Amino acid sequence: MTGSPGHRPIVVGVAPEPARRSALTWAVDEAARRRLPLLLLHAQGVPTGGYRTDEVLPSWEQWNEALHTAGEQLLAEAVAFAESRQPDVKVSALLAEGDPVWVVREQAQDAALVVLGSRHPATAQDLFHSASVTLPVVAQARCPVAVVPESEATGQAQTHWVVGVDGSAHSAAAVDFAFDEASLHGVGLHAVYAWHPALLGSLNRAAAEEEARQALAQAVTEPAAGHPDVDLRQEVVRGHPVQALTDASAHCRGLVVGTRGLGGFTGMLMGSVSQGVLHHARSPVVVVPHTDGKSSD
């Protein structure tokens, strides 16, 4: 896949079960809003329980052929669904062989956005829905990664997005993305700065809150000026960032965070705040990398 940033596709991982389409639905709607092509991706890797039928024989060649046929059928059904939902979106499909993490990483190199599903708890057959795939992709992708919970509703009826702010460069990238999303969706934006004495190393509540308010205001001033159509609400919360953002995600269209951070998000690495938010949030979560040309490790 090649092309200018404005024409890079949205890549979505397609799960084995056709009925589970929350991530696909979210992705095709996002592609329509952004006027971008959509690539449906399925990895033919280690067989899962969902594929084990009487027709799958022990012979490697027959087994591989059966999996390939099942994958092609799955993608064909997903393409038909996407095209019927958003006829103006250019939809393509790729059936790849290999480990799902490697497959997604390869396609993410030239993607505008990667969309993966999430279900708790994950099962062995959740190739694109398990933490073993989601966390490595989120931690290393150079494009934003959206993780959409598998549910009847994915927040589309809600009236605002939420973004976690801490004043770091990683947070700034998340703020920019969140303003763009709120504008595209035609909804408001709730910017949350969470501070905690254990994270800030300060016991002076008044000073900590004032510092947080200033950092929050500084972080959103410029992007807010560039998005006058977005109704912005700012909030400083005393508490752990994971809990604050999880609570805020309960009634929002989506939650945006950076891959790591400083200040209120000290140690924001995969396995810390980002991982906690991905595990507990009750809305789609978009993790945005700080694109400085360096590795995120």
N, C-alpha and C positions, 0 to 999 in steps of 0.2 A: 504494500500500500504506500503510495506516495501522493504528494500534493501539498498545496498551501495550507496553513493552519485553518483558514476559513472553510476548507473543504475536507478536512480530515474526518473520518467517520466516527460515529459513536459505536463502540463494540460492546455487545451484550452476550454473556454466557448463557447458553440455553440448557436447562436442566433436563434429565431423562423423562420426567413426568410431564406430559403435555398440559395437564390441568394446572400446573404450577406456573403461572405466567405473570406474576406481579412484576418481576424485574423486566420482562420483555415489554409489558404494557407501559411501564415507566419509561423505558428506553425509547420506544417508538414515539411516544408523546413528546419526549425531550428532543428527539431528532426533528420532529415536525416544528417545534417552537424555534429551534436553532437553524432550521433549513439545512440540515446536514444528512448525509447518507447514513444508513444503519447497516452494520455487519453483524450477522448472527453467527455465533461461534459455538461449536461443540467439539469436545476432545474425546477421541476414541482411545482411552487408556486402559487401565486395569478394569476388568468387567465388574459390574456391581450387581447387587441383588435384583435390581429392577430389570436386568437383562437375562437373568437365569431362568430359562424356560426349557421345556422338553425339546425345543427345536435347536437349542445350542448344544452341539455335540462336543465330545472331548477333543477331537482333532483340532490342532491349532489353526489350520487353514480354514476349516469349516466354522470354527468358533470366531475367528477374525472376520470372516465374510458375513456371518450373522450379525455381529456387532456393527459392521460397516453399513449393512442394509438398514438396521434399526436406527442408526445415526442419521442416515440420509432421509428416512421417513420422518424422523423427529424434526429435522431442519425444514423439510418441505411443509410440514404442518405449521411450524412456527413462522415461516415466510408468509404463508397464506393468511395467518392470523394478523401479522404486522401490516401486510398490504391492505387487508380489509379494514383495519382500524384507522390507518393513516395512508390513504391512497397516493398522496403527493410525495411520500418519502421513498427515496430510492433504497431498496432493500436487497442485500446480497447475503450469501451464506457460505460458511467454510467449515468443512468437516476435517479436523486435524488429528493426526496420530501423535501420541506422546503424553507426557505428564501434564495435567491441566494447568499447573502453575507456570510451567515453561511456555505452554501454548499461549496463555493469556499475556504473559510478559512480552512475548514476541510481537503479538498484535497490538499491545499497548504502546509500543515504541513510536507508532505513527498515528495514534488515535487522539481525538479531541477529548474523549471521555470513555471510561470503561464502566460498565454496569454489571454488578453481580447480585445474586440473590442471597437471602439469609433466612434460615429457619432455626429455631431453638426448640429442642436440641438437634444438632446436626446428626445425620445418619451416614452410614458407610457409603451409600449411593449418592450422596449430595456432592457431586463433583464440583459444581459451581456454587454450592451453598454451604460449604463447610469452612471452619476457621483455618484448616490446613491449606486451603487455597486462598481464601480472602485475605488473611493477615499478611502472607508474603507478598501478594500482589499489591496491596495497599502500601506496604512499607517501602517498596522499591519502584513502583510505577512513577514515571515522570509526567504523567497526566493525572487529572483528578479521577478518583474512583468512587462511584456511587454504590452503596450497599443497600439494597431494597428488601425489607422484610417481607416474607411470604404471608400475606393476609388478604382478607377481602378488600380492605381499603388501604391505600398507601399515602394518605394525607392530602389527596388532591382537593378535598372539599375545604381544607383549612385556609385561613386568610393571611398567613405569614410564614416566612422562613426564619430560622434561628441561626446565628453564627457565634461561635466561641471566639472571644477576643482576648489578647494578652499583651499586645504591643510589639511582638517579635516579628521578624520578617516572614516566618511561616504563617503567623496569624494574619499578616497583611495580605498574603496571597488568598487566604480563605475569605477575608472580608471582601476583596475585589470580586471573587467568584460569587459570593452570597448576594451582593448588590446586583450583579448581572442576572442571577437566577430570579430574584424577587421581581426585577423589572420584566424579564421574559414571561413570568407567570402572572404579572399584573397584581401582585400582592405586596404586603408590607414586609419589613425586616426587623427582627428583634435581636439586637446585639447584646450579648451577655459577657460580662467580665466577672469571673469567679475568683475570689481570693480566700486564702486560708492561712492562719498564723503559722501552721507547720510548713507551708510551702514558701511563705514570704520571709520567715524568720523574724517576724515582728509581732509584738503583743499590743502595740498602740493601734486600737481599732479605728479611731478617728483619722489618724495619719494614713493608715493603710487604705481606708475607704476613699479618702481624698486623692491619694496617689492613683488608685484604681479608676476613679472617675476621670481624672485628667488623661490617663493613658487611653481609656476608652474613647473619650471625646477626640483625642488626637488621631486615633486609629481610624475613625469613621468620618472625620470632617471632609477630607478630600474626595473619597469615593461617593459620599452623600451629595456633594456638590455636583458630581458628574451624573447623578441619578436623581434628579428632582422629582421624578414620578414615583419614587419609592418612599412610602411612609415609614420613617425610622423611629424605633423605640429603643432607648438605651437603658440598661439595667446592670447595677453592680450588686453581686450576690456574695454574701459571706458563707463559704462552705467549700467542700471539695469540688473541683471542676467536673468530675464524672457525675456526681449526684446532681449538681446544678444544671448541667446540660441534659442529663437524662430527664429531669423534671420538665425542663423547657421543651423537650421533644414530644411530650405527651399530646400536645394540641397544636402541632405545627405541620406545615407541608413538607419540610425537610430541614435537616441540621447540617451545617457546614463547619468543619474543623480543619486545622492544619495538621501536618504529619508530626510535628513536634513544636515545642514552644518554650517560653521563658516566663518569668513573673508568675502570674496566676496559674500557668500551665507548666511549671518547672518539670523537666524530665518528660516532656510530651513525646515519647517514643512509642512505637508499637510494643505492646505489652504493658503500657502504663495508661495514660489518660485516653489516648486514641483507641486502644484495644477495649478499655472499659466502656467507652461510649458506643463502640460498634456492638458490643455484647448486650448492652442494656437499653439503648435508645429505642423509642417506640415509633420512630418515623424513619424514612430513608435518611441515610447519612452519607455525605459527600466529604471525602478526605482529599485535601488539596495540597500538593507538594509545593515547596518553595523552589521555583525554577531558577537557580543561580548557576546552572551549568556544572554543579558538583554533585557527587553522589550523596544520597540521603542517608547513607550509613553513618 
